[in-house]
Amino acid sequence: MVHALKNAMACVSAEAKWKVSGPDLDGEMLTAVVVFEAGIVVVTVF
């Protein structure tokens, strides 16, 4: 997941949410939703 975030190919923001797409170590595309809320970072990958 970290590799996908570091090598993101697309990033879309909406308020405190970000939708990020990038390749994992095997080259498969992952999509992550990153939310900043009350000083906490929540990352959901699908």
Backbone as CSV, one residue per row, in Angstrom:
resi,resn,N_x,N_y,N_z,CA_x,CA_y,CA_z,C_x,C_y,C_z
1,MET,0.820,-1.184,0.000,0.000,0.000,0.000,0.869,1.254,0.000
2,VAL,1.931,1.267,0.767,2.805,2.438,0.822,3.404,2.712,-0.555
3,HIS,3.789,1.657,-1.256,4.353,1.823,-2.599,3.334,2.491,-3.523
4,ALA,2.083,2.088,-3.437,1.032,2.682,-4.272,0.852,4.165,-3.955
5,LEU,0.908,4.530,-2.679,0.767,5.939,-2.303,1.971,6.753,-2.765
6,LYS,3.168,6.204,-2.611,4.383,6.923,-3.022,4.475,7.085,-4.535
7,ASN,3.892,6.142,-5.284,3.986,6.146,-6.744,2.629,6.399,-7.393
8,ALA,1.831,7.221,-6.755,0.469,7.490,-7.237,0.485,8.033,-8.659
9,MET,-0.473,7.543,-9.443,-0.630,7.999,-10.819,-1.822,8.933,-10.948
10,ALA,-2.705,8.929,-9.946,-3.878,9.804,-9.945,-4.225,10.139,-8.504
11,CYS,-4.655,11.368,-8.306,-5.022,11.816,-6.968,-6.132,12.853,-7.097
12,VAL,-7.250,12.609,-6.426,-8.394,13.521,-6.480,-8.766,13.867,-5.047
13,SER,-8.941,15.170,-4.771,-9.299,15.567,-3.412,-10.726,16.090,-3.357
14,ALA,-11.328,15.884,-2.196,-12.653,16.413,-1.907,-12.677,16.704,-0.413
15,GLU,-12.541,17.971,-0.057,-12.473,18.409,1.340,-11.321,17.712,2.051
16,ALA,-11.577,16.942,3.085,-10.508,16.285,3.857,-10.279,14.854,3.389
17,LYS,-10.786,14.491,2.202,-10.616,13.138,1.677,-9.798,13.185,0.390
18,TRP,-9.002,12.152,0.187,-8.225,12.015,-1.030,-8.421,10.611,-1.585
19,LYS,-8.610,10.498,-2.898,-8.679,9.204,-3.581,-7.412,9.101,-4.419
20,VAL,-6.594,8.109,-4.090,-5.275,7.963,-4.701,-5.177,6.606,-5.380
21,SER,-4.672,6.570,-6.609,-4.484,5.314,-7.343,-3.034,5.189,-7.751
22,GLY,-2.474,3.988,-7.529,-1.096,3.739,-7.905,-0.800,2.249,-7.884
23,PRO,0.353,1.865,-8.414,0.710,0.440,-8.496,1.295,-0.082,-7.187
24,ASP,0.985,-1.346,-6.877,1.640,-1.996,-5.739,2.973,-2.555,-6.212
25,LEU,3.668,-3.301,-5.371,4.990,-3.832,-5.738,4.941,-4.806,-6.901
26,ASP,3.782,-5.434,-7.144,3.626,-6.362,-8.263,3.115,-5.685,-9.528
27,GLY,2.886,-4.369,-9.472,2.397,-3.642,-10.629,0.879,-3.584,-10.732
28,GLU,0.178,-4.207,-9.792,-1.292,-4.162,-9.783,-1.743,-2.801,-9.266
29,MET,-2.749,-2.228,-9.894,-3.251,-0.927,-9.463,-4.100,-1.056,-8.199
30,LEU,-3.828,-0.198,-7.235,-4.607,-0.110,-6.011,-5.243,1.261,-5.936
31,THR,-6.390,1.343,-5.314,-7.026,2.631,-5.040,-7.159,2.753,-3.536
32,ALA,-6.725,3.890,-3.006,-6.802,4.137,-1.573,-7.608,5.407,-1.340
33,VAL,-8.401,5.386,-0.288,-9.086,6.587,0.162,-8.415,6.993,1.466
34,VAL,-7.893,8.218,1.492,-7.184,8.728,2.660,-8.028,9.846,3.258
35,VAL,-8.305,9.736,4.566,-9.133,10.711,5.259,-8.361,11.262,6.441
36,PHE,-8.352,12.594,6.562,-7.749,13.269,7.709,-8.884,13.741,8.604
37,GLU,-8.935,13.221,9.831,-10.028,13.578,10.726,-9.518,13.644,12.162
38,ALA,-9.675,14.779,12.797,-9.300,14.981,14.201,-7.852,14.572,14.476
39,GLY,-6.952,14.927,13.570,-5.546,14.614,13.749,-5.173,13.167,13.472
40,ILE,-6.093,12.399,12.924,-5.854,10.988,12.617,-5.928,10.784,11.107
41,VAL,-5.043,9.955,10.590,-5.062,9.609,9.171,-5.622,8.206,9.037
42,VAL,-6.689,8.056,8.251,-7.302,6.751,8.007,-7.133,6.421,6.532
43,VAL,-6.577,5.238,6.238,-6.366,4.813,4.849,-7.131,3.518,4.620
44,THR,-7.991,3.522,3.595,-8.729,2.340,3.195,-8.316,1.995,1.770
45,VAL,-7.906,0.753,1.553,-7.413,0.322,0.239,-8.384,-0.703,-0.344
46,PHE,-8.665,-0.541,-1.643,-9.487,-1.525,-2.339,-9.027,-1.674,-3.751
